[in-house]
Structures are given as C-alpha cells and as structure tokens.
Amino acid sequence: MLSAMQVMVSIPDPGLALDDSGWRAIRQASWGTSVVAIMLVLLVWCLYLGGVGCLLLAQFVFSVRQLRSPIGHRYV
C-alpha cells in the first residue's frame, strides 16, 4: 500500500482530473500513512525487545534466588 502511494505521489499524471488541492490531499494522506506505518513498526520492535529484556531479567532474578536458597546449592 505504501509503495503504491509512493509511486502515485512521485509521478503525477497530467491527464488525471485532479487539481493542486487534490494532489496536496493525496500527498498529505501518503505522508501520514507512512509516518503511522513507521511508528507502528517501531512500537512493535520496542515491545518485542522490551519483552525479551523482561524475560531475561526474570530468568536472572530466578537464578540468583535459586543460588541463594539452601536447596539451590544442592544442585550446583
């Protein structure tokens, strides 16, 4: 969808029945959609990395607690 908008905005066809305000609206919609798509991808990556970080931190805390407990030393 973003590629189609990019092509449409970059090569305006003079034969189309759009005036300058029509092209301006299409450019603004394309720009807004691009920004939203980029922000969505960044949000997904941040959530992914944050989730992995939380998982690693929880595993580290669990291992430290196991090593400090008297039962945990039996397995080492």
Biopython code that builds the backbone (N, CA, C, O; Angstrom):
import numpy as np
from Bio.PDB.StructureBuilder import StructureBuilder

atoms = [
    (1, "MET", "N", (0.824, -1.187, 0.000)),
    (1, "MET", "CA", (0.000, 0.000, 0.000)),
    (1, "MET", "C", (0.868, 1.251, 0.000)),
    (1, "MET", "O", (0.595, 2.210, -0.722)),
    (2, "LEU", "N", (1.924, 1.231, 0.823)),
    (2, "LEU", "CA", (2.808, 2.385, 0.870)),
    (2, "LEU", "C", (3.554, 2.575, -0.451)),
    (2, "LEU", "O", (3.763, 3.706, -0.890)),
    (3, "SER", "N", (3.949, 1.486, -1.077)),
    (3, "SER", "CA", (4.640, 1.589, -2.360)),
    (3, "SER", "C", (3.724, 2.171, -3.427)),
    (3, "SER", "O", (4.152, 2.993, -4.238)),
    (4, "ALA", "N", (2.474, 1.747, -3.427)),
    (4, "ALA", "CA", (1.530, 2.286, -4.405)),
    (4, "ALA", "C", (1.326, 3.778, -4.207)),
    (4, "ALA", "O", (1.262, 4.534, -5.176)),
    (5, "MET", "N", (1.225, 4.201, -2.962)),
    (5, "MET", "CA", (1.065, 5.640, -2.694)),
    (5, "MET", "C", (2.311, 6.415, -3.104)),
    (5, "MET", "O", (2.220, 7.528, -3.621)),
    (6, "GLN", "N", (3.480, 5.813, -2.866)),
    (6, "GLN", "CA", (4.722, 6.487, -3.224)),
    (6, "GLN", "C", (4.822, 6.682, -4.733)),
    (6, "GLN", "O", (5.215, 7.751, -5.199)),
    (7, "VAL", "N", (4.472, 5.669, -5.483)),
    (7, "VAL", "CA", (4.505, 5.780, -6.940)),
    (7, "VAL", "C", (3.492, 6.810, -7.411)),
    (7, "VAL", "O", (3.788, 7.617, -8.291)),
    (8, "MET", "N", (2.306, 6.787, -6.835)),
    (8, "MET", "CA", (1.261, 7.710, -7.244)),
    (8, "MET", "C", (1.645, 9.162, -6.963)),
    (8, "MET", "O", (1.342, 10.056, -7.753)),
    (9, "VAL", "N", (2.299, 9.382, -5.857)),
    (9, "VAL", "CA", (2.690, 10.747, -5.499)),
    (9, "VAL", "C", (3.900, 11.198, -6.307)),
    (9, "VAL", "O", (4.003, 12.375, -6.652)),
    (10, "SER", "N", (4.808, 10.294, -6.610)),
    (10, "SER", "CA", (6.041, 10.711, -7.289)),
    (10, "SER", "C", (5.846, 10.972, -8.780)),
    (10, "SER", "O", (6.594, 11.758, -9.361)),
    (11, "ILE", "N", (4.866, 10.339, -9.413)),
    (11, "ILE", "CA", (4.645, 10.522, -10.849)),
    (11, "ILE", "C", (3.211, 10.986, -11.087)),
    (11, "ILE", "O", (2.344, 10.180, -11.425)),
    (12, "PRO", "N", (2.962, 12.266, -10.914)),
    (12, "PRO", "CA", (1.597, 12.732, -11.180)),
    (12, "PRO", "C", (1.304, 12.743, -12.684)),
    (12, "PRO", "O", (2.109, 13.239, -13.471)),
    (13, "ASP", "N", (0.191, 12.215, -13.065)),
    (13, "ASP", "CA", (-0.232, 12.148, -14.460)),
    (13, "ASP", "C", (-1.019, 13.414, -14.789)),
    (13, "ASP", "O", (-2.060, 13.662, -14.180)),
    (14, "PRO", "N", (-0.543, 14.216, -15.737)),
    (14, "PRO", "CA", (-1.268, 15.444, -16.053)),
    (14, "PRO", "C", (-2.654, 15.179, -16.640)),
    (14, "PRO", "O", (-3.500, 16.073, -16.646)),
    (15, "GLY", "N", (-2.897, 13.974, -17.128)),
    (15, "GLY", "CA", (-4.194, 13.656, -17.710)),
    (15, "GLY", "C", (-5.272, 13.400, -16.659)),
    (15, "GLY", "O", (-6.459, 13.373, -16.986)),
    (16, "LEU", "N", (-4.870, 13.212, -15.396)),
    (16, "LEU", "CA", (-5.861, 12.969, -14.351)),
    (16, "LEU", "C", (-6.617, 14.250, -14.027)),
    (16, "LEU", "O", (-6.091, 15.356, -14.149)),
    (17, "ALA", "N", (-7.844, 14.071, -13.618)),
    (17, "ALA", "CA", (-8.698, 15.231, -13.320)),
    (17, "ALA", "C", (-8.535, 15.655, -11.868)),
    (17, "ALA", "O", (-9.519, 15.776, -11.139)),
    (18, "LEU", "N", (-7.300, 15.881, -11.450)),
    (18, "LEU", "CA", (-7.048, 16.369, -10.094)),
    (18, "LEU", "C", (-6.387, 17.733, -10.188)),
    (18, "LEU", "O", (-5.472, 17.942, -10.984)),
    (19, "ASP", "N", (-6.852, 18.639, -9.380)),
    (19, "ASP", "CA", (-6.198, 19.937, -9.327)),
    (19, "ASP", "C", (-5.127, 19.895, -8.237)),
    (19, "ASP", "O", (-4.869, 18.842, -7.655)),
    (20, "ASP", "N", (-4.509, 21.036, -7.966)),
    (20, "ASP", "CA", (-3.425, 21.083, -6.981)),
    (20, "ASP", "C", (-3.887, 20.679, -5.590)),
    (20, "ASP", "O", (-3.135, 20.041, -4.854)),
    (21, "SER", "N", (-5.107, 21.039, -5.218)),
    (21, "SER", "CA", (-5.590, 20.669, -3.882)),
    (21, "SER", "C", (-5.798, 19.154, -3.775)),
    (21, "SER", "O", (-5.597, 18.576, -2.707)),
    (22, "GLY", "N", (-6.195, 18.515, -4.867)),
    (22, "GLY", "CA", (-6.345, 17.057, -4.856)),
    (22, "GLY", "C", (-5.017, 16.362, -4.668)),
    (22, "GLY", "O", (-4.911, 15.421, -3.882)),
    (23, "TRP", "N", (-3.988, 16.822, -5.392)),
    (23, "TRP", "CA", (-2.654, 16.236, -5.225)),
    (23, "TRP", "C", (-2.104, 16.518, -3.844)),
    (23, "TRP", "O", (-1.429, 15.671, -3.260)),
    (24, "ARG", "N", (-2.382, 17.693, -3.315)),
    (24, "ARG", "CA", (-1.922, 18.044, -1.970)),
    (24, "ARG", "C", (-2.548, 17.099, -0.940)),
    (24, "ARG", "O", (-1.870, 16.652, -0.015)),
    (25, "ALA", "N", (-3.836, 16.798, -1.101)),
    (25, "ALA", "CA", (-4.516, 15.890, -0.177)),
    (25, "ALA", "C", (-3.934, 14.478, -0.266)),
    (25, "ALA", "O", (-3.758, 13.804, 0.750)),
    (26, "ILE", "N", (-3.640, 14.041, -1.488)),
    (26, "ILE", "CA", (-3.058, 12.707, -1.656)),
    (26, "ILE", "C", (-1.668, 12.653, -1.033)),
    (26, "ILE", "O", (-1.317, 11.670, -0.381)),
    (27, "ARG", "N", (-0.875, 13.708, -1.230)),
    (27, "ARG", "CA", (0.462, 13.747, -0.629)),
    (27, "ARG", "C", (0.381, 13.728, 0.892)),
    (27, "ARG", "O", (1.154, 13.028, 1.546)),
    (28, "GLN", "N", (-0.544, 14.487, 1.456)),
    (28, "GLN", "CA", (-0.679, 14.520, 2.914)),
    (28, "GLN", "C", (-1.140, 13.169, 3.451)),
    (28, "GLN", "O", (-0.648, 12.714, 4.483)),
    (29, "ALA", "N", (-2.070, 12.532, 2.767)),
    (29, "ALA", "CA", (-2.535, 11.207, 3.197)),
    (29, "ALA", "C", (-1.396, 10.182, 3.100)),
    (29, "ALA", "O", (-1.235, 9.343, 3.986)),
    (30, "SER", "N", (-0.620, 10.256, 2.035)),
    (30, "SER", "CA", (0.505, 9.336, 1.868)),
    (30, "SER", "C", (1.550, 9.563, 2.944)),
    (30, "SER", "O", (2.087, 8.611, 3.509)),
    (31, "TRP", "N", (1.836, 10.817, 3.224)),
    (31, "TRP", "CA", (2.818, 11.145, 4.259)),
    (31, "TRP", "C", (2.335, 10.666, 5.622)),
    (31, "TRP", "O", (3.103, 10.076, 6.380)),
    (32, "GLY", "N", (1.087, 10.912, 5.933)),
    (32, "GLY", "CA", (0.541, 10.487, 7.223)),
    (32, "GLY", "C", (0.530, 8.979, 7.378)),
    (32, "GLY", "O", (0.857, 8.458, 8.444)),
    (33, "THR", "N", (0.153, 8.272, 6.312)),
    (33, "THR", "CA", (0.144, 6.817, 6.363)),
    (33, "THR", "C", (1.558, 6.277, 6.532)),
    (33, "THR", "O", (1.764, 5.306, 7.260)),
    (34, "SER", "N", (2.522, 6.885, 5.878)),
    (34, "SER", "CA", (3.916, 6.445, 6.008)),
    (34, "SER", "C", (4.410, 6.639, 7.436)),
    (34, "SER", "O", (5.058, 5.756, 7.998)),
    (35, "VAL", "N", (4.107, 7.776, 8.013)),
    (35, "VAL", "CA", (4.543, 8.045, 9.387)),
    (35, "VAL", "C", (3.895, 7.061, 10.359)),
    (35, "VAL", "O", (4.561, 6.536, 11.251)),
    (36, "VAL", "N", (2.607, 6.814, 10.188)),
    (36, "VAL", "CA", (1.912, 5.869, 11.071)),
    (36, "VAL", "C", (2.493, 4.464, 10.919)),
    (36, "VAL", "O", (2.660, 3.760, 11.914)),
    (37, "ALA", "N", (2.799, 4.051, 9.705)),
    (37, "ALA", "CA", (3.369, 2.718, 9.479)),
    (37, "ALA", "C", (4.746, 2.595, 10.129)),
    (37, "ALA", "O", (5.054, 1.574, 10.744)),
    (38, "ILE", "N", (5.563, 3.618, 9.997)),
    (38, "ILE", "CA", (6.894, 3.593, 10.610)),
    (38, "ILE", "C", (6.781, 3.565, 12.128)),
    (38, "ILE", "O", (7.506, 2.820, 12.788)),
    (39, "MET", "N", (5.887, 4.362, 12.684)),
    (39, "MET", "CA", (5.707, 4.387, 14.133)),
    (39, "MET", "C", (5.186, 3.037, 14.639)),
    (39, "MET", "O", (5.576, 2.582, 15.714)),
    (40, "LEU", "N", (4.315, 2.405, 13.869)),
    (40, "LEU", "CA", (3.791, 1.100, 14.256)),
    (40, "LEU", "C", (4.898, 0.047, 14.271)),
    (40, "LEU", "O", (4.962, -0.777, 15.183)),
    (41, "VAL", "N", (5.762, 0.074, 13.272)),
    (41, "VAL", "CA", (6.884, -0.868, 13.232)),
    (41, "VAL", "C", (7.825, -0.626, 14.409)),
    (41, "VAL", "O", (8.285, -1.579, 15.038)),
    (42, "LEU", "N", (8.113, 0.636, 14.711)),
    (42, "LEU", "CA", (8.972, 0.950, 15.858)),
    (42, "LEU", "C", (8.335, 0.502, 17.169)),
    (42, "LEU", "O", (9.033, 0.002, 18.051)),
    (43, "LEU", "N", (7.039, 0.671, 17.309)),
    (43, "LEU", "CA", (6.340, 0.233, 18.514)),
    (43, "LEU", "C", (6.422, -1.280, 18.674)),
    (43, "LEU", "O", (6.657, -1.779, 19.774)),
    (44, "VAL", "N", (6.229, -2.008, 17.582)),
    (44, "VAL", "CA", (6.311, -3.473, 17.648)),
    (44, "VAL", "C", (7.718, -3.905, 18.042)),
    (44, "VAL", "O", (7.876, -4.807, 18.865)),
    (45, "TRP", "N", (8.725, -3.287, 17.476)),
    (45, "TRP", "CA", (10.107, -3.629, 17.828)),
    (45, "TRP", "C", (10.406, -3.308, 19.283)),
    (45, "TRP", "O", (11.055, -4.096, 19.970)),
    (46, "CYS", "N", (9.941, -2.163, 19.756)),
    (46, "CYS", "CA", (10.171, -1.801, 21.166)),
    (46, "CYS", "C", (9.476, -2.783, 22.099)),
    (46, "CYS", "O", (10.050, -3.183, 23.112)),
    (47, "LEU", "N", (8.256, -3.174, 21.773)),
    (47, "LEU", "CA", (7.559, -4.161, 22.598)),
    (47, "LEU", "C", (8.264, -5.504, 22.567)),
    (47, "LEU", "O", (8.365, -6.180, 23.591)),
    (48, "TYR", "N", (8.749, -5.893, 21.405)),
    (48, "TYR", "CA", (9.476, -7.159, 21.282)),
    (48, "TYR", "C", (10.752, -7.138, 22.122)),
    (48, "TYR", "O", (10.995, -8.052, 22.909)),
    (49, "LEU", "N", (11.564, -6.096, 21.954)),
    (49, "LEU", "CA", (12.818, -6.018, 22.699)),
    (49, "LEU", "C", (12.567, -5.859, 24.191)),
    (49, "LEU", "O", (13.308, -6.408, 25.007)),
    (50, "GLY", "N", (11.530, -5.112, 24.553)),
    (50, "GLY", "CA", (11.179, -4.974, 25.964)),
    (50, "GLY", "C", (10.734, -6.296, 26.557)),
    (50, "GLY", "O", (11.077, -6.613, 27.696)),
    (51, "GLY", "N", (9.982, -7.063, 25.805)),
    (51, "GLY", "CA", (9.548, -8.377, 26.285)),
    (51, "GLY", "C", (10.710, -9.327, 26.480)),
    (51, "GLY", "O", (10.774, -10.047, 27.477)),
    (52, "VAL", "N", (11.629, -9.330, 25.530)),
    (52, "VAL", "CA", (12.818, -10.181, 25.657)),
    (52, "VAL", "C", (13.655, -9.729, 26.850)),
    (52, "VAL", "O", (14.166, -10.561, 27.600)),
    (53, "GLY", "N", (13.797, -8.425, 27.031)),
    (53, "GLY", "CA", (14.547, -7.902, 28.167)),
    (53, "GLY", "C", (13.912, -8.279, 29.494)),
    (53, "GLY", "O", (14.613, -8.651, 30.436)),
    (54, "CYS", "N", (12.582, -8.187, 29.576)),
    (54, "CYS", "CA", (11.882, -8.579, 30.804)),
    (54, "CYS", "C", (12.038, -10.070, 31.068)),
    (54, "CYS", "O", (12.222, -10.484, 32.213)),
    (55, "LEU", "N", (11.966, -10.868, 30.025)),
    (55, "LEU", "CA", (12.139, -12.310, 30.182)),
    (55, "LEU", "C", (13.542, -12.641, 30.683)),
    (55, "LEU", "O", (13.699, -13.462, 31.587)),
    (56, "LEU", "N", (14.550, -12.017, 30.111)),
    (56, "LEU", "CA", (15.925, -12.263, 30.561)),
    (56, "LEU", "C", (16.134, -11.795, 31.997)),
    (56, "LEU", "O", (16.818, -12.461, 32.773)),
    (57, "LEU", "N", (15.554, -10.660, 32.351)),
    (57, "LEU", "CA", (15.671, -10.164, 33.725)),
    (57, "LEU", "C", (14.984, -11.113, 34.701)),
    (57, "LEU", "O", (15.522, -11.384, 35.775)),
    (58, "ALA", "N", (13.801, -11.622, 34.345)),
    (58, "ALA", "CA", (13.098, -12.562, 35.218)),
    (58, "ALA", "C", (13.901, -13.851, 35.385)),
    (58, "ALA", "O", (13.957, -14.404, 36.483)),
    (59, "GLN", "N", (14.517, -14.327, 34.320)),
    (59, "GLN", "CA", (15.344, -15.535, 34.418)),
    (59, "GLN", "C", (16.572, -15.291, 35.289)),
    (59, "GLN", "O", (16.979, -16.172, 36.046)),
    (60, "PHE", "N", (17.161, -14.111, 35.187)),
    (60, "PHE", "CA", (18.325, -13.777, 36.009)),
    (60, "PHE", "C", (17.947, -13.713, 37.482)),
    (60, "PHE", "O", (18.658, -14.247, 38.333)),
    (61, "VAL", "N", (16.830, -13.060, 37.784)),
    (61, "VAL", "CA", (16.371, -12.963, 39.173)),
    (61, "VAL", "C", (16.068, -14.356, 39.720)),
    (61, "VAL", "O", (16.411, -14.663, 40.862)),
    (62, "PHE", "N", (15.430, -15.192, 38.916)),
    (62, "PHE", "CA", (15.132, -16.558, 39.347)),
    (62, "PHE", "C", (16.422, -17.330, 39.649)),
    (62, "PHE", "O", (16.502, -18.038, 40.653)),
    (63, "SER", "N", (17.421, -17.194, 38.786)),
    (63, "SER", "CA", (18.669, -17.938, 39.005)),
    (63, "SER", "C", (19.404, -17.439, 40.242)),
    (63, "SER", "O", (19.993, -18.237, 40.972)),
    (64, "VAL", "N", (19.380, -16.139, 40.486)),
    (64, "VAL", "CA", (20.031, -15.605, 41.687)),
    (64, "VAL", "C", (19.318, -16.110, 42.934)),
    (64, "VAL", "O", (19.968, -16.476, 43.912)),
    (65, "ARG", "N", (17.985, -16.134, 42.909)),
    (65, "ARG", "CA", (17.242, -16.650, 44.060)),
    (65, "ARG", "C", (17.521, -18.133, 44.285)),
    (65, "ARG", "O", (17.627, -18.574, 45.430)),
    (66, "GLN", "N", (17.639, -18.892, 43.224)),
    (66, "GLN", "CA", (17.938, -20.322, 43.364)),
    (66, "GLN", "C", (19.327, -20.546, 43.941)),
    (66, "GLN", "O", (19.520, -21.454, 44.749)),
    (67, "LEU", "N", (20.291, -19.735, 43.540)),
    (67, "LEU", "CA", (21.646, -19.884, 44.062)),
    (67, "LEU", "C", (21.735, -19.476, 45.527)),
    (67, "LEU", "O", (22.548, -20.031, 46.265)),
    (68, "ARG", "N", (20.933, -18.536, 45.959)),
    (68, "ARG", "CA", (20.974, -18.063, 47.352)),
    (68, "ARG", "C", (20.189, -18.970, 48.299)),
    (68, "ARG", "O", (20.425, -18.945, 49.506)),
    (69, "SER", "N", (19.275, -19.757, 47.779)),
    (69, "SER", "CA", (18.490, -20.614, 48.656)),
    (69, "SER", "C", (19.303, -21.844, 49.045)),
    (69, "SER", "O", (20.147, -22.302, 48.275)),
    (70, "PRO", "N", (19.049, -22.383, 50.246)),
    (70, "PRO", "CA", (19.816, -23.583, 50.679)),
    (70, "PRO", "C", (19.540, -24.794, 49.784)),
    (70, "PRO", "O", (20.422, -25.634, 49.602)),
    (71, "ILE", "N", (18.354, -24.894, 49.234)),
    (71, "ILE", "CA", (18.034, -26.023, 48.369)),
    (71, "ILE", "C", (18.759, -25.881, 47.022)),
    (71, "ILE", "O", (19.132, -26.882, 46.410)),
    (72, "GLY", "N", (18.954, -24.647, 46.566)),
    (72, "GLY", "CA", (19.588, -24.400, 45.279)),
    (72, "GLY", "C", (21.039, -24.818, 45.237)),
    (72, "GLY", "O", (21.544, -25.181, 44.175)),
    (73, "HIS", "N", (21.738, -24.775, 46.394)),
    (73, "HIS", "CA", (23.160, -25.149, 46.446)),
    (73, "HIS", "C", (23.349, -26.649, 46.275)),
    (73, "HIS", "O", (24.426, -27.102, 45.886)),
    (74, "ARG", "N", (22.329, -27.401, 46.557)),
    (74, "ARG", "CA", (22.424, -28.849, 46.441)),
    (74, "ARG", "C", (22.602, -29.265, 44.986)),
    (74, "ARG", "O", (23.241, -30.282, 44.714)),
    (75, "TYR", "N", (22.048, -28.497, 44.041)),
    (75, "TYR", "CA", (22.131, -28.866, 42.630)),
    (75, "TYR", "C", (23.371, -28.364, 41.928)),
    (75, "TYR", "O", (23.615, -28.729, 40.778)),
    (76, "VAL", "N", (24.157, -27.542, 42.585)),
    (76, "VAL", "CA", (25.335, -26.959, 41.932)),
    (76, "VAL", "C", (26.512, -27.892, 42.016)),
    (76, "VAL", "O", (27.592, -27.570, 41.521)),
]
sb = StructureBuilder()
sb.init_structure("model")
sb.init_model(0)
sb.init_chain("A")
sb.init_seg("    ")
for serial, (resi, resn, name, xyz) in enumerate(atoms, 1):
    if name == "N":
        sb.init_residue(resn, " ", resi, " ")
    sb.init_atom(name, np.array(xyz, "f"), 0.0, 1.0, " ", f" {name:<3s}", serial, name[0])
structure = sb.get_structure()
